[in-house]
């Protein structure tokens, strides 16, 4: 799943400060459905987290973003490189490993 990257001013009507961890200036603060400045500051990182927890299939499906074609790479070599690409979901393994 790819999480959307969007303009914080348009999303959910939030019009707070441009600072990533700025104060909430609109909406109630006691509901989990309000996206404040902290949530909007984290949204660009969600795609990265989705990639490292999903593994190889995720980056192969989004090869234009994560595996761009080199300037002089022919189409067959590019498809072969995408096919051979591997990304182990280490984050999932680390999160499931109990601390020693």
Protein Blocks (a to p, Z undefined) as FASTA:
>chain_A
ZZddddfklggoiacdfbfkbccfedjfkbckbccfklmmmmmmmmmmmmmmnommlmmm
mmmmmmccdfklcfklmmmmmmmpccddfklmmmmpccZZ
